Amino acid sequence: MSQRNSLRNMPDENGHYGIFGGRFVAETLMPLILELESAYEAAKKDEGFWKELDGWFKDYVGRPSPLYFAERLTEHFGGAKIYFKREELNHTGSHKINNTVAQVLLAKRMGKTRIIAETGAGQHGVATATVASRLGLPCIVYMGAKDIERQQPNVFRMRLLGAEVRPVTSGSHTLKDAMNEALRDWVSNVHDTFYVIGSVAGPHPYPAMVRDFQSVIGRETKQQILEKEGRLPDVLIAAVGGGSNAMGLFHPFLDDDVRLIAVEAAGDGIETGRHAAAMAAGTPGVLHGSRSYLLQDEDGQVVEPHSISAGLDYPGVGPEHSWLKEQGRLEIAPATDAETLEAFQLCGRIEGILPALECAHALAHIAKIAPTMDKDQVIVLNLSGRGDKDIFTVAEHLGVKL
Ligand SMILES: Cc1ncc(COP(=O)(O)O)c(C=O)c1O
């Protein structure tokens, strides 16, 4: 496929993916966003930056992460071969570290001395606190009060790493509100602060930049599956909160003949209205600096999302996902809380791996499609994080007191 017709060439120079993306920010933030954009453009062309990043990936993060054949799950479902891309084996336990290492290195290049971040499940907060600590930079993490309650182990980890966790009590006390607070902080501390956004969301250049940093997942997967199977997979599947682990896996495959399935949190069921399925049940609107699919009412007010998983409990999705959905390139699938809990337990029981509740959503969808596929077909699941952080939530739902 020629460069021109590649699906991989988005966004345009203004950060648009068709009608999606862009930068809808306060005037005071505009110079910062432009400064970030030119710093990223310069870093992108600098071999030294990528070399330094590769060094961190290898020796600090533990890359490449393995591509693992889940033999017992494959037998269990009795259809397609199932592989896990083991992002949960990364340092700090999720894919979030890929992006935070890269962004904090960029902050250092830009001479920024203060790091802020928002977090939902806490994995992005832990990853940011980790890298900030390693580089000796103070770090403040905004986190919804509800998420602080359900992700206690990660809150404690962030504090042990020297970060200040600031509870956010506006709105639904979750990720959306934490992101609002972080943006507010950034506006008032423009000269010394770097805002490390945790997903492919936010104003341009964040969605493209985070995608580029996370694309290491898909590049490795491509090489590894060619080594193991001698061909590309039939299906790539990942859960979508903001969309960074999914985009990281999908992007290197956008021009290939591979099905891409984005699994959204259907909560109690999409028909109940208590879910976080922005692409399946949302409409285009503006949130956190870009236009994308979003859960909103007729007056454009954000509808509070719901998911058992803090990392998916977000009313929007990254703009590139919205564009790929409109192009018909992305398949969107739902997984409910109940289906996810079942998949979480199944994986622990027969594969010896407790997946994060986020990626257990994608596994719940595999349970639906793998048995319908042929035995010589191949599915790759992005196992984006470890389930350790979720054992309290799971225990509560199973009626177990820890
Ligand atoms: C392990 C894990 N997977 C997935 C997500 C969802 O984010 P994204 O869609 O950006 O990958 C999170 C967010 O906290 C997470 O911690």
The ligand as an SDF file (V2000), in Angstrom:
LIG
                    3D

 16 16  0  0  0  0  0  0  0  0999 V2000
   -3.9460   -2.4750   32.7800 C   0  0  0  0  0  0  0  0  0  0  0  0
   -4.7360   -1.4440   32.0370 C   0  0  0  0  0  0  0  0  0  0  0  0
   -5.2630   -1.7440   30.8450 N   0  0  0  0  0  0  0  0  0  0  0  0
   -5.9890   -0.8470   30.1450 C   0  0  0  0  0  0  0  0  0  0  0  0
   -6.2540    0.4180   30.6400 C   0  0  0  0  0  0  0  0  0  0  0  0
   -7.1000    1.3480   29.8310 C   0  0  0  0  0  0  0  0  0  0  0  0
   -6.3660    2.3920   29.2530 O   0  0  0  0  0  0  0  0  0  0  0  0
   -6.0450    2.3950   27.7170 P   0  0  0  0  0  0  0  0  0  0  0  0
   -7.3320    2.1890   27.0030 O   0  0  0  0  0  0  0  0  0  0  0  0
   -5.4510    3.7470   27.4810 O   0  0  0  0  0  0  0  0  0  0  0  0
   -5.0780    1.2990   27.4360 O   0  0  0  0  0  0  0  0  0  0  0  0
   -5.7320    0.7850   31.9000 C   0  0  0  0  0  0  0  0  0  0  0  0
   -5.9810    2.1160   32.4520 C   0  0  0  0  0  0  0  0  0  0  0  0
   -5.7250    2.4180   33.5740 O   0  0  0  0  0  0  0  0  0  0  0  0
   -4.9580   -0.1790   32.6140 C   0  0  0  0  0  0  0  0  0  0  0  0
   -4.4450    0.1010   33.8160 O   0  0  0  0  0  0  0  0  0  0  0  0
  1  2  1  0
  2  3  1  0
  2 15  2  0
  3  4  2  0
  4  5  1  0
  5  6  1  0
  5 12  2  0
  6  7  1  0
  7  8  1  0
  8  9  2  0
  8 10  1  0
  8 11  1  0
 12 13  1  0
 12 15  1  0
 13 14  2  0
 15 16  1  0
M  END
$$$$
